[in-house]
Amino acid sequence: MATIRNTLRNIAFGNKSRPHPSSTSSTAAESELFSLPNAIPKQYPPLILIHLILLSTSLVLLPQTSIPHLPLPLPVRGLDKPQHPFLVPITARPVLTLAWACLGAVFLIPWWAASLRRWTHDGTLDSRSVQLRLAGDPHIRKDIWNACVFTAYATLVLHVVIVLFGAPFILYWPHTALLAMLLALYTVFAPSYALGPPQLGLPLLSPFSGNAVVQNDVWVRIFVECDARKPSERALLYPTHGAFLGAWIGVIPIGLDWDRPWQAYPLTPAAGASLGYIIGALFALGANLLLFFADADRLDSSGPADTTAKKNRKRKEGGQVKGLLTKED
């Protein structure tokens, strides 16, 4: 339990100085703790929570922004049961609501993806300025370009998939395009920036310096086989699957005959994708913390046993030396 208490104290205070300075033995124990297979950086819990809070706030507050010379249209659905005034700007113009959601994701998803890239490559989430990142990593510009281009390809593919699943082909094409873009930002940008996009021979992508077969196998292992072996891979996998599953479930209310303004396409799939992304990120945080504390508990439980074994071994070796000295005498 002492190791778990130290772990919680480290996560709570991050890089700040703790109230009680640790001794040399506790420092060695902490270094051993953070070298475990499921160890997570201290900055991971606060960073992911800040990211999700900002994303949720942008999804709710940005559509409330009033635009001059663009009045809200008169409601055509749900006249028998008026909705709450807070929901009126969100449901009145679904295209504009999706545009605001994509704008918020464009600013917040790359920020979190940059943290995941540092975690995947360096194993840390230390804060650095943009100038230091650009100066210290010669491949970062190429990775940003590849992530943006691959996200654009994913947007086109998702647009086609959504149409094949029943979305109108011509009448609501702006709605479908924005929904596909939001899904691509949630599911594709962060993995393609942190891991590098899969090597599919697509044009406009910068050449990959590593082994293309290994790169494709990593994508298949994580996102197809759902075999996330590290905490950073779980932080990529669960939000991606959560966004797809949420968008899938979010289609269900559209077919109901309630005739409510919030049932307009594509508000419910977009809300489901956003909620699924947030729940998936929280689930990844919980799974990583649970596995981390399980490793810490095993380390804490095995510590006294190892110490007793070492003492018994030293005592046995000392007895053998004394026996040899007695025989020589």
N, C-alpha and C positions, 0 to 999 in steps of 0.2 A: 504493500500500500504506500510505502514511502516513495517508491519510484513513480507511482501514479500521481501522488500529490505533487512531486517535482514537475511532472509532465504538465499537469493542469496549471501550475504556476508559470511555467515557461510559455504555454499557449496564451495565458491571460495577459502576461506582460510583454510578450513579443521580444523586441530588441532592447526594451527599456531595462534599466537596472532594477533588480528585484529588491524587495524590502530587506531581506536578510541575505547577505552575501554567503555563497556556498563555500565549503571547504574544498581541499584538493580531491578528497575521495568522492565527494558528491559531484564535482566537475567531471571526474573520470566516469562516474556512473551515468551522468547525462550524455557524455560523448558516446558511451556504449549504447545508451538508449536510442539516440538519434542515428545510429548506424544499423538499426534493425531493418528488415526487409520492408515493413509497412510503416516506416517512419515518415512523418509529414513535416514540412517546414512550419515554423512557429507562425508565419504570416498567413498561412493558408486559411484558417477559419475566419479571421477578421476580413481578409480580402474578399472571399467568396460572399460573405454576408453583406459587405458594402456593395458589391456588384449586384447582388439580387435586390437589395433595397432600392438602389438607384434605377435598376431596370423596371421594377414594379412601379416606382414613382413616375417614371417617364411614360409608361403605358397608360397610366390613369390620368396624369395631369396634362401631358402635351396635347391630347385631343380637346382639352378645355380651352385652348388658346383661341382667342377671338381673332378673326381675320377681317380687316377693314373691307368694306364694300362687298362682303360675302355673307349675307344673312343666312340664317338657318332655314332650310325648307320646311314647309308645313308637313306635319306627320300624316302619313297615309295608312299606317297600320296601328293597331292597338287603340283605336279611338274609344272603345268601350271601357278601357281601363288605362288611364294615363300613367306614364312611367314617372320615375323620380326625376326632378329637374337636373340632377347631377349627370344622369345618363343621356340626356337629350343631345348634347354636342357629340357624344360618342356614337350614338345610333343614327343621328340624322344624316351624316355623310360617311358611309362606310369606307369609301375610297380615301377620303382625307384622313380618317382614323387610322387606316392601314399605313398611309404615308407617314403619319406621325410616329407610329410604332416602328417602322423601318428606320426612320431618322434616329430615334433613340437607340435602336440596336446597332446602327452604324457607328455610333460613338462609343457605346459601352462594351459591345462584344469584342472589338479589337483590343481594347484595354485589358480585358480579362484574358484574351488569347495571348497577349504578350507575356503576361505572368505565367501562363501555362507553358509557353515556349521556354522561358528561363528555367522553369521547374523540370521540364522534360530533358533539356540539354545539360543544365548545370546542377540540378538537384536542389536548388535554392530558390527563394523568392525575395532576395534582397532588393531593396528599392534603389534604382539608379535613374539618373536623368536620361532623357531621350538622346542628348548629345553623347553621353558616355556609351549608351547602347549602340548607337550608330558607329561611333569610333572604335568600340571594342569588338564588334562583330561584323566582319566584312560581308557576311552572307545575309544580313538582315533585310537589306533592300530587295534582294532577289526573293527571299521568302515572303515578304509582303506582297510583291508583285504576283508570285505564284498563288498565294492564298486568295487574292482578289480575283484573278483570272479564273481559278478553279471554282470559286463561289459563283461567278457569272455563268459558267457552264452548268453548275448545279441548279441555278435558278431556271435556266431554259429546260433542263430535264424535268425538274419538279413541275414546271408549268404544263408540260406535256402530260405528265402523270396525273395531275389534278384534273385536266380536261378528260383524260381517259376514264377517270373515276366518276365522271358525270357533270363536271362544271360546264357551263355554257361556253361555247368556243369563241363566239364573236361578241355577243351582247355584253358580257361581263369580263372581257379580257383584261381591263386595268385591275379589276379586283383580283383576278387569278394571278396576274403578274406580281402584284404586291404581296399576295399571300405566299407565292413561291419564293420571292426574295426574302421575306421574313423567315421562312423555314430554312432557306439556305444559310442565312446568317446564324441561326440557332444551331444548325447541325453540321455545317461543312467548314465554315471559316476557321474556327478555333482548331479543329484537328489538322486541317491542311496547313495552318501556320505553325502549329507546334510540332507536328510530325513531318511535314512536307506532303504535298499531294501525291496520290498514287500515280504510278507511271503508266499512262494509258495512250501515249503517243498523241496527245492533244496539241494543236498548234498554239502559239503565243506563250506557252509555258517555258520558263528558263530551263536549260538542261540540268538534269539531276546528277550530282557528283558521285553518289554512292551506287550501291547495287540495286537495280530496279526490281529484281525478283524479291529481294529481302524487303524492300519498301512496300511492295504490294502485299506480301505475306503479313506484314505488320498490320496493315489496314484490314485484311481479311480476319486475322486473329482477333483484333479488338472489336470490330464493328459487325462482323458476320458471325463469328464463333462466340462472341461475347466473353472472350478470355482475357480479361484485364488483369495483368500480373503485378502492376505497380499502382500506388495511389494516384499518380498523375494520369495513368491510363483510365482509371475509374472516374476521375474528374472529367475526362473527355467522353467516356462511353455513356454514362447514365443521363446526362442532360440531352445528348443526341437522341437516344431512344425515347426519353421522356417527351421531347418535342414532337417526334413523329407520332407517338401513341396519343398524345394530347390532341393533335390535329385530327387524328382519325376519330377519336371519341367526340370531338367538337362538332363533327358533321351531323351527329344524330339530332340535335335540336332543330336543325333547319327543316327536316321533314315533318315535324310535329305541326298540327293545325291550330296552334295557339294564337297565331297572327299577332305576335308581339314585335316591337321595333328591333329588339336585340337579336331576333332570329334572322335578320337580313344577312345575306351572303356578302363577305366571308367573315363576319364578326366572330361567330362561335368557333370556327376552326382556328382563327388567329388567337383568340383567347385561350383555346385549349392548348395550342402549341406553346404559348407563353407560360401558361400555368404548368404544363408538362416539363418545360425546360427548367423552371424554378424548382419544382418538386424533384426532378432528377438531380439537379445540383445539390439540393439539400440531402437527398438520399446518398449521393456520393460522399458528402461531408460526413454523414453519420456512419456510413460503412467504413470510411478511412479511419475515423476516430475509434470506432469499435475494434477494428483489427489492430490499430496502434496500441490501444490500451490492453488488448489481449496479449500482444507481444511483450508489453511492459510488465504485465502481471506474470507472465511466464518467466521473464528475466528476473523479476523480484522474487519469485518462488524458488527459482533455481540458484539464486545467489547464496543463501545460507548452506544449501546442500553442497555446492561447489566448495565453499570455504571449509566445511567440515571434512570433505574428502581430501582437500589439500593438507589440512592439519593431520589427518590420519596417515597420509602418505609421508609427510615429513617425520611424524613420530615413528613410523615403521622404518624409514631410512635411518633415523637416528639410532634405533634399537639395533639395526644390522651393523652399523659402524661400531657401537659399543661392544657388540658380540665379537667382532673381528679384533678389536683392541684387547679384549679379555683373552681370546685365544692366543694372541701374540705374546701377552704377558705370561 
